[in-house]
Amino acid sequence: MQLVIAEKPSVAQSIAAVLGAKEKKDGYMEGGGCLVSWCVGHLIGLAQADAYGEQYKKWSYEALPILPHDWQYTVAADKGKQFKILKDLMHRGDVSEVVNACDAGREGELIFRFVYEVAKCEKPMRRLWISSMEDDAIRQGFASLKDGNEYDALFASALCRAKADWIIGINATRLFSVLYGKTLNVGRVQTPTLKMLADRDAAITSFQKEKYYHVRLALDGAEAASGKLPAAEEAETLKAACESAQAVCVSVAKEKKTVAPPKLFDLTSLQREANKIYGYTAKQTLDLAQALYEKRLLTYPRTDSQFLTDDMGDTATNTAALLCGKLPFMAGADFTPEIARTLDSKKVSDHHAIIPTTELAKIDLSALPESERNILTLAGARLLFAAAEPHTFEAVTAVFSCADTEFTARGKTVLCAGWKDLEQRYRATLKAKPDPEDGDGENTLPPFTEGQTFERPAARVTEHDTTPPKPHTEASLLSAMERAGNAETDPDAERRGLGTPATRAAVIEKLVSAGFAERRGKQLLPTKDGNNLVCVLPETLTSPQLTAEWENALTQIAKGAADPEGFMQGIEEMTRVLVETYSAVLDDKKDLFREEKPILGKCPRCGGDVYEGKKNYYCGNRDCAFVMWKNDRFFEERKTAFTPKIAAALLKSGKANVKKLYSPKTGKTYDGTVLLADTGGKYVNYRIEIPKKK
């Protein structure tokens, strides 16, 4: 009996259907001479620091660095039942071999091996390695299963990555949190991402706006512009000179240009586009794509590939035909898909690009929630764009000379709209119309000829300001994460950039939830704590260089060309140096993370600022004894909470209107005014205002 273990239940179901395992059991399926079960993602992980001793339960500088040698593993708290099912299946007497059918890549290898080793399984292990969930691809994969030990080097690289991230993350987070008295999450991917936000914010803050000017000539219905001129006077002088001179066309250059259709979506490009068009966060897009995947309407979303495998031509052709009938903007479009340009097995790693599935035929798009429909339509539109003709146009650049100055007019003539016709149709259906990004608004120029002259042309001056860099959006940050450190990363490294398509959304969410970044509309900005964190950390932790170096080393380990132990020794040494180097806080940075308490009002005794403490409201002037206690007997007797709102009113005007005061004499409640009756003594007094008799 063969036990097949997939990474997720949905993948297990697809495999079970092909293998004939139709009988549903608790946590697995059986039939066709095999058992098919699943891991539910990361079932097993590296244990937390306190698993290595009592001394690590409390965060302290003295306990650092934490460098485990006999690594401990732990079963995810909510996944214990599924691990027990897998363990029992592995040890069943009739199971003769185990097939690792987890995702074809480094993390898939890690997920399976952790379960296999923690379950203490010693049965023969084989590896299913496929890039497509098409039935034929699954059959072919099972017909050519590999010996699991052939992937030992890949597992070694995955294990090194996990341990190294643990060591750097745990030690750096505890080190800087202890030093600065605030929880400061530090991570190999998270921290350089925060640095990108901080750098962009600094560039915007330090930007000095400058004015510049253009002189524009009106020539036969076209406009030719000068280069940038720094001064208004210079621009006005040139304008006057041109209006009494002759403009001569000195050159006309025509160039045929082609804009190739866009590639299919990988997760990052889908997230970027959904952010630009719909304003969805990276996490929202991933969640929506995952929901569509589970409804079998979209292919697997956590992919970094923008191509389909060579065996998917027929499937993609059928899907494109379905989309032409399902998507309203395709009505009347002249379109014959060229699917071949979307196929390239060599450029598919763990999973192929994201496209809708042929299950589309069975559903009414309008029945889907709007957000899911938007993502499905976006993915479908991208498949059609990718399979459409290139967009070709003739770019014309005419250069004129007037008053010894060069002026340029640019225009374009579309020769074949190609995929851009489909894109314009799609964008016309959107509620919000994103700006075109590639100068689609340029005009057609009149037929200028060299030597053509224009006497005393009309001219005008336009004023402009240099513009600061734009704050990052999720779309631009995802692009930056994807490109970060790539110049230093080997072209054949399995992972490039910061994070993976599957983890980038979570990294951004973690920065926001930890208070290091914030969203303002579509913008992502670092908070004060975020900027300060980047300031106190060494460049080693804020630069993508570390990720590039790791990925290069991990690629060599996966090929069997580098020593895992040597890599881990380097990580441990780096951690020791980090802890030794940052043993104390520099005086000028010790207050960086001190929380700024809001000021409630002014002290009636000395005029200093009054703040809220845990048990009182106190004057910030250490030489002043003014303090109002929250548990003051006056308020407790009247069964009234002494709130910051009441305290602020007393400080502002000496009185506060309070509802539902309890009267110890009558046992009833009433609305009244509390007066601050401070006599300058140790305790502050209060009294109820007696209404004046009319």
C-alpha positions in Angstrom: 0.0 0.0 0.0 1.3 3.5 -1.0 0.7 6.5 1.3 0.7 9.8 -0.6 1.0 13.0 1.4 0.1 16.3 -0.2 0.6 19.8 1.2 -3.0 20.8 1.2 -6.4 19.1 1.3 -7.4 20.5 -2.2 -4.3 19.1 -3.8 -4.8 15.7 -2.1 -8.4 15.6 -3.5 -7.1 16.2 -7.1 -4.4 13.5 -6.6 -6.9 11.1 -5.0 -9.4 11.5 -7.9 -6.6 10.5 -10.4 -5.4 7.6 -8.3 -8.9 6.3 -7.6 -8.9 6.8 -3.9 -12.6 7.6 -3.6 -13.4 6.4 -0.1 -13.4 9.3 2.4 -12.0 8.7 5.8 -11.2 11.0 8.8 -8.2 13.0 7.5 -7.4 10.9 4.4 -8.9 9.0 1.4 -8.5 5.4 0.5 -8.9 3.3 -2.7 -7.0 2.1 -5.8 -4.4 0.5 -3.7 -3.3 3.7 -2.0 -4.0 6.2 0.9 -4.0 9.9 0.2 -3.6 12.4 3.0 -2.3 16.0 3.5 -0.3 18.3 5.8 -2.4 21.5 6.0 0.6 23.6 5.3 3.3 23.8 8.0 2.2 21.1 10.5 5.6 21.0 12.3 7.8 23.9 13.1 11.0 24.8 15.0 10.2 25.1 18.7 10.2 28.5 20.5 13.3 29.6 22.5 11.9 28.6 25.9 11.9 25.0 24.8 15.7 25.1 25.3 15.7 26.0 29.0 14.0 28.1 31.7 16.6 30.8 31.2 15.1 31.7 27.9 11.5 32.3 29.1 12.4 35.8 30.2 14.0 38.1 27.7 17.4 39.3 28.9 20.7 40.4 27.4 22.6 37.9 29.5 20.8 34.9 27.9 21.9 35.9 24.4 22.9 34.6 22.0 20.5 31.6 21.8 22.1 29.0 19.5 20.4 25.6 19.7 22.5 22.5 18.8 19.9 19.8 19.4 17.0 21.4 17.6 13.5 20.9 19.0 10.4 20.7 16.9 6.8 21.4 17.8 3.4 20.5 16.2 1.3 23.5 15.4 -1.2 24.0 18.2 -4.3 23.7 15.9 -3.0 20.8 13.8 -2.3 18.1 16.3 -5.1 15.9 15.1 -3.9 15.8 11.5 -0.3 15.1 12.5 -1.6 12.1 14.6 -3.5 10.8 11.5 -0.4 11.1 9.4 1.8 9.4 12.0 -0.7 6.5 12.4 -0.9 6.1 8.6 2.9 6.1 8.3 3.1 3.3 10.9 0.3 1.2 9.4 1.4 -2.3 8.8 0.1 -2.4 5.2 1.9 0.8 4.2 5.0 -0.1 2.3 6.2 3.3 1.1 5.5 7.0 1.5 5.2 9.4 -1.4 6.1 13.1 -0.8 3.5 14.9 -2.9 4.0 18.3 -1.2 4.6 21.3 -3.4 7.6 20.9 -5.8 10.1 23.3 -4.2 12.2 24.1 -1.1 9.4 24.8 1.3 7.3 21.8 0.2 10.3 19.6 0.9 10.7 21.0 4.4 7.0 20.5 5.2 7.1 16.8 4.3 10.4 16.0 5.9 9.5 17.6 9.2 6.5 15.4 9.4 8.4 12.3 8.2 11.2 12.8 10.8 9.1 13.8 13.8 6.8 10.8 13.1 10.0 8.7 13.2 9.0 7.1 9.9 11.7 4.8 8.3 9.7 3.5 5.4 11.0 4.0 1.8 10.3 7.5 0.6 9.6 8.6 -3.0 9.0 12.1 -4.5 6.3 13.3 -6.8 7.6 16.4 -8.7 5.0 18.1 -10.9 4.3 21.7 -11.9 0.7 21.3 -13.0 -2.4 19.9 -11.4 -3.9 18.7 -14.7 -4.9 15.0 -14.5 -2.4 14.0 -17.2 0.5 15.8 -15.4 -0.4 13.9 -12.2 -0.5 10.6 -14.0 2.9 11.3 -15.7 4.3 12.3 -12.3 3.3 9.1 -10.6 4.7 7.1 -13.6 8.1 8.7 -13.0 8.4 9.0 -9.2 11.9 9.7 -8.0 13.8 8.3 -5.0 13.1 10.7 -2.1 16.8 10.7 -1.1 17.6 12.4 -4.4 16.2 15.5 -2.7 18.3 15.4 0.5 20.3 18.4 -0.6 17.1 20.4 -1.3 15.9 19.5 2.2 19.3 20.5 3.6 19.0 24.0 2.0 15.4 24.3 3.3 16.4 23.3 6.8 19.3 25.8 6.8 16.9 28.6 5.7 14.5 27.8 8.5 17.2 27.5 11.2 19.0 30.7 10.0 15.8 32.7 10.0 15.0 31.4 13.5 18.5 32.3 14.9 18.6 35.8 13.4 14.9 36.6 14.1 14.9 35.4 17.8 18.3 36.9 18.7 18.0 40.2 16.9 14.4 40.7 18.1 15.3 40.0 21.8 18.5 41.9 21.6 17.1 45.2 20.4 13.8 44.8 22.4 15.8 44.4 25.6 18.1 47.3 24.8 15.3 49.8 24.0 12.6 48.6 26.3 10.0 48.0 23.6 9.2 44.9 21.5 11.1 45.5 18.2 10.4 42.7 15.7 13.5 42.1 13.5 13.5 39.8 10.6 15.6 39.0 7.5 12.8 40.0 5.1 10.7 42.3 7.3 13.4 44.7 8.3 14.8 45.5 4.8 11.2 46.0 3.7 10.7 48.5 6.4 14.0 50.2 5.4 12.6 50.7 1.9 9.6 52.5 3.4 11.8 54.6 5.6 14.2 55.5 2.8 11.3 56.6 0.5 9.8 58.7 3.4 13.2 60.4 4.0 13.5 61.2 0.3 10.0 62.8 0.4 10.7 64.7 3.6 14.1 66.1 2.4 12.8 67.0 -1.0 13.2 70.7 -2.0 10.7 71.8 -4.6 12.0 73.8 -7.5 10.3 75.6 -10.3 11.2 75.2 -14.0 9.7 76.4 -17.2 9.1 75.3 -20.8 8.6 77.5 -23.9 6.1 75.9 -26.2 5.7 76.8 -29.9 2.4 76.3 -31.8 3.3 74.8 -35.2 0.5 73.7 -37.5 -1.7 72.3 -34.8 1.2 70.6 -33.0 3.2 71.9 -30.0 7.0 71.7 -29.8 8.6 72.2 -26.3 11.9 73.6 -25.3 14.1 71.8 -22.6 13.7 72.8 -19.0 14.5 76.4 -18.2 15.3 77.3 -14.6 14.2 81.0 -14.6 10.9 82.7 -15.6 12.8 85.6 -17.0 14.9 83.4 -19.3 11.7 81.7 -20.5 9.9 85.0 -21.2 13.0 86.3 -23.1 13.1 83.1 -25.2 9.3 83.3 -25.9 9.7 86.9 -27.1 12.7 86.0 -29.3 10.8 83.1 -30.9 7.7 85.1 -31.7 9.8 87.4 -33.9 11.9 84.6 -35.4 11.6 81.6 -37.7 11.2 78.0 -36.6 12.9 75.5 -38.9 12.2 71.7 -38.8 15.7 70.2 -38.6 14.8 66.5 -38.4 11.9 64.1 -38.4 12.5 60.7 -37.0 10.0 57.8 -37.4 10.5 54.6 -35.5 8.2 51.6 -35.5 7.8 50.3 -31.9 6.3 47.2 -30.5 4.8 46.7 -27.0 4.7 43.0 -26.3 1.6 41.6 -24.6 2.0 41.4 -20.8 3.0 38.1 -19.2 0.5 36.0 -17.2 0.1 36.7 -13.5 2.3 35.3 -10.8 1.0 36.2 -7.3 3.1 39.3 -6.9 2.1 40.8 -10.3 -1.6 39.9 -9.5 -1.3 41.7 -6.1 0.3 44.7 -7.7 -2.4 45.1 -10.4 -5.2 44.5 -8.0 -3.8 47.2 -5.7 -3.5 49.7 -8.6 -7.0 49.0 -10.1 -9.1 48.1 -7.0 -7.0 49.3 -4.1 -6.9 45.8 -2.6 -4.1 45.1 -0.1 -1.7 42.3 -1.0 -3.3 40.1 1.7 -6.8 40.8 0.5 -5.8 39.8 -3.0 -4.1 36.6 -1.8 -7.2 35.7 0.3 -9.5 36.3 -2.6 -7.4 34.3 -5.0 -7.2 31.5 -2.4 -11.0 31.5 -2.1 -11.4 31.2 -5.9 -8.8 28.4 -5.9 -10.8 26.5 -3.3 -13.9 27.0 -5.5 -11.8 25.4 -8.3 -12.3 28.6 -10.4 -8.6 29.8 -10.3 -5.3 27.9 -10.4 -3.0 27.7 -7.5 -2.2 31.3 -6.4 1.1 31.1 -4.5 3.3 31.0 -7.6 6.3 33.0 -8.8 5.9 31.9 -12.5 4.3 33.9 -15.3 4.1 31.0 -17.8 2.1 27.8 -18.3 3.7 24.4 -18.8 4.0 23.2 -22.4 1.3 20.5 -21.8 -1.4 23.2 -21.0 -2.0 24.5 -24.5 -5.4 22.9 -25.0 -6.5 23.8 -21.4 -5.5 27.5 -21.9 -7.2 27.6 -25.4 -10.5 26.3 -23.9 -10.2 28.7 -21.0 -9.6 31.7 -23.4 -12.7 30.6 -25.5 -14.8 30.5 -22.3 -13.6 33.9 -21.2 -14.5 35.5 -24.5 -18.1 34.4 -23.9 -18.2 35.1 -20.2 -16.5 38.6 -19.9 -18.8 41.4 -21.1 -16.0 43.6 -22.4 -15.1 40.9 -25.0 -18.4 41.3 -26.8 -17.7 42.2 -30.5 -13.9 42.0 -30.0 -11.9 40.8 -33.0 -9.6 38.3 -31.2 -7.9 35.1 -32.0 -5.8 33.8 -29.1 -2.1 32.8 -29.6 -1.7 30.6 -26.6 1.8 29.4 -27.6 3.5 32.5 -26.3 2.2 31.8 -22.8 3.8 28.3 -22.7 7.3 27.6 -21.4 7.9 24.7 -19.0 11.5 25.8 -18.5 10.2 29.0 -16.8 7.8 27.2 -14.5 9.2 26.5 -11.0 6.9 25.1 -8.3 3.7 26.2 -10.0 2.6 27.7 -13.3 1.0 31.1 -13.7 -2.4 32.0 -12.3 -5.3 31.6 -14.8 -9.0 30.8 -14.4 -10.0 27.2 -14.8 -12.5 25.6 -17.2 -14.9 25.3 -14.2 -15.8 28.8 -15.3 -18.2 27.2 -17.7 -20.4 26.0 -14.8 -20.9 29.3 -13.0 -22.7 32.7 -13.4 -20.0 35.3 -12.8 -22.6 37.8 -11.4 -23.4 35.3 -8.6 -19.9 35.6 -7.2 -19.1 38.3 -4.5 -18.0 41.4 -6.2 -14.4 41.3 -4.9 -13.9 37.6 -6.0 -15.5 38.5 -9.4 -13.0 41.4 -9.7 -10.0 39.1 -9.2 -11.3 36.3 -11.4 -12.0 38.9 -14.2 -8.6 40.4 -13.7 -6.9 37.0 -14.1 -9.0 36.1 -17.1 -8.4 39.5 -18.8 -4.6 39.0 -18.3 -4.8 35.6 -20.0 -6.6 37.2 -23.0 -4.1 40.1 -23.1 -1.1 37.7 -22.9 -2.5 35.7 -25.9 -3.4 38.8 -28.0 -1.3 40.4 -30.8 1.5 42.8 -29.8 0.6 46.5 -29.9 2.5 48.3 -32.6 2.8 52.0 -33.4 4.9 54.5 -35.2 6.7 57.0 -32.9 7.4 60.3 -34.6 9.9 62.9 -33.1 10.2 66.2 -34.9 12.9 68.6 -33.9 12.8 72.4 -34.6 15.3 75.2 -34.3 14.1 78.7 -33.3 16.0 81.6 -31.8 19.1 79.3 -31.5 17.1 76.9 -29.3 15.9 73.3 -29.9 12.2 72.4 -29.6 10.8 68.9 -29.8 7.3 67.6 -30.7 6.4 64.0 -30.2 3.5 62.0 -31.5 2.4 58.4 -32.3 0.3 56.7 -34.8 -1.2 53.3 -33.8 -0.5 50.7 -36.5 -2.1 47.7 -34.7 -4.0 48.1 -31.4 -3.4 44.5 -30.5 -3.7 43.6 -26.8 -4.1 47.3 -25.8 -7.5 47.3 -27.5 -8.6 44.5 -25.1 -7.0 46.4 -22.2 -8.9 49.6 -23.1 -12.2 47.6 -23.3 -11.5 46.1 -19.9 -10.6 49.4 -18.3 -13.7 51.0 -19.7 -15.8 48.7 -17.5 -14.1 49.7 -14.2 -15.8 52.1 -11.8 -12.5 53.9 -11.1 -10.3 54.5 -14.2 -6.6 54.1 -13.4 -4.3 56.4 -15.3 -2.6 54.9 -18.4 1.1 54.3 -17.6 2.8 54.5 -21.0 1.8 57.8 -22.6 -1.3 56.5 -24.4 -2.5 60.1 -24.5 0.2 61.3 -27.1 -1.3 62.9 -30.3 -0.7 62.2 -33.9 1.6 64.8 -35.5 1.0 66.6 -38.7 3.3 65.4 -41.6 6.3 67.6 -40.9 9.3 67.6 -43.4 12.9 68.6 -42.8 13.5 72.3 -43.9 9.9 73.2 -43.3 9.7 76.8 -41.9 7.2 78.6 -39.6 7.4 82.4 -39.5 7.0 84.1 -36.1 5.3 81.2 -34.4 2.9 81.8 -31.4 4.6 80.8 -28.2 3.6 80.3 -24.6 5.5 79.7 -21.3 4.3 76.9 -18.9 5.4 76.8 -15.3 6.1 73.5 -13.5 7.4 72.2 -10.1 9.8 69.4 -9.6 7.8 66.6 -7.8 9.0 64.6 -4.9 9.1 60.8 -5.0 5.7 59.3 -4.4 5.0 57.3 -1.1 5.1 53.6 -1.6 1.8 51.8 -2.3 1.5 48.1 -1.9 1.9 47.8 -5.6 5.2 49.7 -5.7 6.5 48.1 -2.5 5.8 44.6 -3.8 7.8 45.5 -7.0 10.6 46.8 -4.8 10.6 43.6 -2.7 10.6 41.5 -5.8 13.7 43.3 -7.2 15.6 43.9 -4.0 19.1 42.4 -4.0 18.6 40.7 -7.4 21.8 42.2 -8.8 23.7 40.3 -6.2 21.7 37.1 -6.4 22.6 34.2 -8.7 20.2 33.9 -11.7 19.5 30.3 -10.9 18.7 30.9 -7.2 15.3 29.4 -6.3 14.2 32.6 -4.5 15.1 36.1 -5.6 14.1 39.4 -4.0 12.8 39.8 -0.4 10.4 37.1 0.6 8.4 34.8 -1.7 5.1 35.5 -3.5 3.4 33.6 -0.8 5.0 35.5 2.1 5.2 39.1 0.9 1.6 40.0 1.9 2.2 38.6 5.4 5.4 40.6 5.8 3.6 43.9 5.0 0.7 43.0 7.3 3.2 42.2 10.1 4.8 45.6 9.7 1.4 47.3 10.0 0.2 45.2 12.9 3.5 45.7 14.8 3.1 49.5 14.5 6.1 50.0 12.2 4.1 51.0 9.1 0.6 52.4 8.5 -1.8 52.7 5.6 -3.2 56.0 4.5 -5.5 55.2 1.6 -3.4 53.3 -0.9 -0.2 54.7 0.6 2.1 52.7 2.9 4.2 54.9 5.3 6.6 54.1 8.1 5.5 55.2 11.6 7.8 57.1 14.0 8.8 53.7 15.6 9.4 52.3 12.1 11.8 55.1 11.2 13.5 54.8 14.6 13.9 51.0 14.3 15.7 51.4 11.0 18.0 54.0 12.6 19.1 51.7 15.4 19.7 48.5 13.4 23.0 47.7 11.7 23.1 47.7 7.9 23.5 43.9 7.9 19.9 43.6 9.0 18.4 46.4 7.0 20.0 45.6 3.6 18.6 43.0 1.1 22.3 42.0 0.8 21.9 39.4 3.5 19.0 37.7 1.7 21.0 37.7 -1.6 24.0 36.1 0.2 21.8 33.5 1.9 20.0 32.6 -1.3 23.3 32.2 -3.2 24.6 29.9 -0.4 21.3 28.0 -0.2 21.2 27.4 -4.0 24.7 25.9 -3.7 23.6 23.7 -0.8 20.6 22.5 -2.8 22.9 21.5 -5.6 25.1 19.6 -3.2 28.0 22.1 -4.0 28.2 23.7 -0.5 28.4 22.5 3.1 25.2 23.1 5.3 27.3 23.0 8.5 29.6 25.7 7.1 26.6 27.9 6.4 25.1 27.5 9.8 28.5 28.2 11.5 28.6 31.5 9.6 25.1 32.3 10.9 26.0 31.5 14.5 29.2 33.6 14.2 27.3 36.6 12.8 24.8 36.3 15.7 27.6 36.3 18.3 29.2 39.4 16.8 25.8 41.1 16.7 25.2 40.5 20.4 28.7 41.5 21.4 28.7 44.7 19.2 25.3 45.9 20.5 25.7 45.5 24.2 24.5 49.0 25.2 22.4 51.8 23.8 24.0 55.0 22.6 23.0 58.0 24.8 21.5 59.9 21.8 19.2 57.0 21.0 18.1 55.8 24.4 14.8 57.7 24.3 13.8 56.9 20.7 11.1 54.5 21.7 9.8 56.2 24.8 6.1 56.6 24.4 4.8 60.1 24.2 1.9 60.5 26.6 -1.0 62.8 25.6 -1.2 66.0 27.7 -4.5 66.1 29.6 -4.2 69.8 30.6 -2.3 72.3 32.6 -1.5 72.0 36.3 -3.5 74.5 38.4 -0.5 74.9 40.8 2.6 75.4 38.5 1.2 75.5 35.0 3.1 72.3 34.0 1.7 69.6 31.8 -0.6 67.0 33.4 -0.5 63.4 32.2 -2.5 60.2 32.8 -0.8 57.5 34.8 -2.1 54.0 35.7 -3.6 55.1 39.0 -3.6 58.9 38.7 -3.4 62.1 36.8 -0.1 63.8 37.7 1.9 66.9 37.0 5.0 66.3 34.8 7.0 68.9 36.9 8.9 66.8 39.4 9.1 69.7 41.8 5.3 69.9 41.9 3.2 67.6 44.1 -0.1 68.0 42.2 -1.8 64.7 41.7 -5.4 63.6 41.2 -6.0 59.9 42.2 -8.4 57.8 40.1 -9.6 56.0 43.2 -10.3 59.2 45.1 -13.0 58.6 47.8 -15.1 61.5 46.5 -15.7 59.7 43.2 -15.9 56.2 44.7 -18.7 57.3 47.2 -20.6 58.7 44.2 -20.1 55.4 42.2 -18.5 57.4 39.4 -15.4 56.5 37.4 -12.9 59.3 37.5 -12.3 59.3 33.7 -9.7 61.2 31.7 -12.6 63.3 30.2 -13.6 64.5 33.7 -10.0 65.2 34.6 -9.4 67.2 31.4 -12.5 69.3 32.1 -11.5 70.0 35.7 -8.0 71.1 34.6 -9.5 73.3 31.8 -12.2 75.2 33.7 -12.1 73.9 37.3 -15.4 72.1 36.8 -16.9 69.1 35.0 -20.5 68.2 34.2 -21.0 64.6 35.3 -24.1 62.4 34.7 -25.6 59.8 37.1 -23.8 60.8 40.3 -24.9 58.6 43.2 -26.2 60.3 46.4 -25.2 58.4 49.5 -27.9 60.4 51.4 -30.9 59.6 49.1 -29.7 56.5 47.3 -30.7 58.1 44.0 -28.6 59.3 41.0 -28.5 62.8 39.6 -26.7 64.9 37.1 -24.4 67.5 38.7 -21.3 69.6 38.3 -18.1 68.6 40.1 -15.8 71.5 41.2 -12.0 71.2 41.6 -11.4 72.6 45.1 -7.6 72.4 45.3 -6.1 74.0 48.4 -2.5 73.2 47.6 -2.2 70.4 50.1 -1.1 66.8 49.8 -4.5 65.7 48.4 -6.7 67.5 45.9 -10.3 68.1 47.0 -13.5 68.1 45.0 -17.1 69.3 45.8 -20.5 69.3 44.2 -21.6 72.7 42.9 -24.8 73.8 44.6 -27.2 75.4 42.1 -27.9 79.0 43.0 -31.5 79.7 44.1 -33.4 81.8 41.7 
